[in-house]
Amino acid sequence: MRTGTVLRWTERGLLAAGIVLAVWCAAVLLEARFVERLPLPPPPAAVSLTTLPGETDGPAPPPAVEPPRGTWVAKLEAPAAGLAATVLEGSDNATLARAAGHIEGTALPGQPGNIGIAGHRDTIFRPVRRLHVGERLVLTTTDHVYTYRIGRTRIVSPDAVSVLDPTPRPTLTLVTCYPFTYIGHAPKRFIVTAKLIAETARGPASGSPRKGGRR
């Protein structure tokens, strides 16, 4: 009789734990979907036409300040792969559970160098497995639209941090775990490297970019 009571309470405990986990998973997925669909912030009231990458027009702007963790940075899209992800500042677990994350210490959009963006292979960055060399990535900020062309994909070990080293040419680097179908903590990293090919300023009225930059 005692055994039956223990089994019944064990069954109820497992059922309750399962319900709690299901609710938690649903809440995480709903939050991630909400963040993914965040609208683009309106462009600033006035923006100047963008110069070509490498050109200068007047004094250099002051260095950008790294935004607080968890704040909106950009919208990342890869039309050919069906990727559309909100990018938040930070690459900690809490941030990556909701969105793609700008890797701390790497360049910010609009800065020279290498922008690093990370995402989970089984949620936000699931479409990354469909990216190929030659396809385009689009990074939209509050005031500019940056278009990149993928030049390389590769598989590296987790300690290959050199993929995030500064670069002389504006670069976008995507980082996610590999293999994509691995169960548990994946042992490798899948890296997508893309170079800037065009830069346009978002119009203050319609929010649509004005053509310009280099192609």
VEXNURO-251149 format. One record per residue: z, x, y of N, C-alpha, C in turn; residue in one letter. Coordinates in steps of 0.05 Angstrom, whole numbers, plus 5000, padded with zeros to 4 digits. Layout:
ZXYZXYZXYA ...
***
This chain:
500050174976500050005000500050175025M 501650395024501650585046498950715050R 497650775028494950895029492950715043T 493150455036491350265048491850235078G 494350245086494950225115493950475130T 494250705118493250955130490250945133V 488950845112486050835113485050645135L 486450415137485650215157486050325185R 488250465190488750585216486750805222W 486150955201484151175204481451055211T 480750845198478150705203478050605232E 480250485241480350385268480250605289R 481650825282481551055300478851175303G 477451205280474751315281472851125296L 473250865292471550665306472050685336L 474550705344475150725372474050975384A 474251205369473151455379470151435382A 468851305363465951265364465151105388G 466650895394466050725417466350885443I 468551045445468951205469466751405473V 465851535451463651735453461051595461L 460551365450458151215457458151135486A 460451045496460550975525460251215542V 461451445534461151685550458251785551W 456951785527454151865526452351685544C 452951425542451351235559451851285588A 454351345596454951405624453451655633A 453451865616452052115624449152065627V 447951915608445051865610444351695634L 445951495640445451325663445651485689L 447651665691447951835714445552015717E 444652135695442352315696439852165705A 439551915695437251755703437351685733R 439751625742440151565770439451805788F 440452035780439852285796436852345795V 435652305772432752365769431152195788E 432051955793430551765810431351765839R 433051965847433851975875431352005893L 431051855914428751885931428852145947P 426452235955426352475972427652415999L 429252596009430352556036428052556056P 428352406078426152396098425752676110P 423252736118422752996130424053006158P 424453246169425753266195423953136216P 425153086239423752946261421353106270A 421453366269419253536278419153786261A 416753846251416354086236413854226247V 413854486245411554646254409754696231S 407154736236405254786215406055046201L 405655046174406555266158404455486158T 405355736160403455956159402956026129T 400856176125400256266098402456446087L 402956436061404956626050404256916057P 406257056068405757336075405157366104G 404357146119403657166147406257116163E 406157196188408457146206407457016231T 409156856243408456716267411056696284D 411456896301413856896317416157026302G 418557006312420857136300421557006273P 422557176255423257076228425556886230A 425556666213427856476214430256606203P 432656506210435156626199435356576169P 436656746154436956706125438256446118P 437156316098438256056090441056086077A 442755896082445355896070445355736044V 446455856023446455715997447955455999E 446755235991448054975994450454945975P 452254765981454554715963453654625935P 455254695916454554625888454354325885R 452254245871451853955865450253805886G 449453945908447953805929444953815923T 443453635935440553605930439153855942W 437353965926435754195934432854135936V 431754005916428853955915428153755893A 425653685892424453525871422453695856K 422653725830420853895815419053705798L 416453755800414553595784412453765771E 411653685747409453805733407753575723A 405753485739404253245731402953255704P 401953495696400553515670402453475647A 405053535650406953505628408753265631A 408453115653410152885657413052955664G 413353185677416053265686416453185715L 418753045719419552975746422652995747A 423753205759426553255758427753305785A 430053195791431553265814432853535810T 432853705830434153965828436653965845V 438954015833441454035848442254335849L 444054395867444954675869446954725847E 446554955833448455035812447355015784G 448255185766447355185738449755145719S 451955035729454254975712453654735695D 455354695674454954475655454954195669N 456754155688456853895701454253835716A 453154035729450653995744448353945725T 448054115704445854085685445953835668L 448353715667448553455652447253235668A 446853275694445753065712442953115721R 442153375722439553435735438853725727A 436553815737435854095736437554235756A 438054495753439854635771438654895782G 438854925808438055175821440055395814H 439055615802440855825792441955985816I 444555995818445856135839444956425841E 444556525865443856805869440856845870G 439256645862436356675864435456555891T 432856605897431856515923431856205924A 432156105948431955815953429055745960L 428155495956425455425965424955495994P 422755625999422155716026422855996032G 424556116015425256396018423356566002Q 422956816010421356995993422957075968P 421457125947422857215922422457015899G 424457025881424256885856426256645855N 425256405854426956165852427456105822I 429956095814430656035787431655755784G 430555605765431455325760431855295730I 434255195723434955155695435154865688A 434854795662435154525653435554515623G 436754295613437154265585434554185571H 434054315548431554275534431353995522R 433653865517433553605504433953365523D 434153425549434453205568432453245591T 433453355613431753385638429253545633I 429553775618427253955614425853905588F 426053675576424653615552421653655555R 420453565577417553605580416653895584P 418454075588417654355592416154475568V 416754365545415354465521412354415522R 411454225539408654165542407254315564R 408654495577407454645599405654865588L 403454925602401555125594400755295618H 399855545612398855725632396555585647V 396555615673394455495690395155235702G 397155095691397954835702399754875727E 400054665742401354685768404254565767R 405954685782408654585787408854535817L 410154315824410454235852413354205858V 414254355879417054345888417154235916L 418354005919418453865945421253875956T 421553975981424053985995424053786017T 426053786034426153596056423853626075T 422853876078420753916099418254046089D 418054136064415654266054415054186025H 412554226018411654195990410454455981V 411554575960410654835950409254785923Y 406854885921405254855896405055135882T 405655135857405555385841403655355818Y 402455575809400855575785402255745763R 402555625739403855775717402156005709I 403356245708401856475700402756585673G 405156495664406156615639408356435628R 408456415601410756305587411656505566T 414156515561415156715541417856635530R 418556755508421156705495422756965496I 425256945506426857185509429657125498V 431257335497434057305489435757215513S 438057095508439656995530440557215550P 440657465541441557675559439257805575D 436857685573434557795588434557685616A 436557765632436957655659434857765678V 433357965670431258075687429157875695S 428957655680426957445687427557325714V 430057355723430857245749430957455771L 429957695765430057905786428257825810D 428957915834427357865858424457955854P 422557815865419757885863418557915891T 416558085893415258125920413657885929P 412757725909411057495916412757235909R 412557025926414056775920413556675891P 415656645876415456585848417456365841T 416656205821418455995811418856045781L 421356065772421956125744423655895732T 422655775711424055555697425355675672L 427855605667429355705644430555475628V 430055475602431255285584431755405557T 433255275540433855385514431555355495C 431455515474429355515454430555605427Y 429555495404427455305400428155025411P 426154875418426654605430427854415410F 427354445384428454255364430854375350T 431954585360434354715347436754535350Y 438354515329440854355329443154545335I 444654485356446754665365445954835388G 447355055392446755235414444355415406H 442155365420439655515413439955805420A 438855985403439256275406437456405426P 435356275435433356405453433156245479K 431556355497430956215522427856205526R 426955975535424055935541423755965571F 421956135579421556205607418756135616I 418655995639416055925652416056065679V 413956225683413756375709411256275723T 411556205749409356095764409356225792A 406956265803406556385830405756175850K 406656215875406056035897403056055903L 401755825905398955815912398355645937I 400255475945399855305968402555215979A 402555176005405055086019404154906042E 405354666042404654476063407254366075T 407054276100409254156114409153856111A 411453736106411653446104411553326132R 409953116135409752986161412252816167G 413152816192415552666199415252366198P 412752266200412451976201412151866173A 410151956158409551826132411051966110S 411952216114413252356092411252496074G 408652466079406652586062406052866073S 405353056055404853326065402153356079P 402053536098399553606111398353836096R 395753826093394354026077394554296093K 394854506077394854766089395754966068G 396355216077397155416058394855536044G 395355686023393355826008392855695981R 390355695973389555575947388155785930R 
***
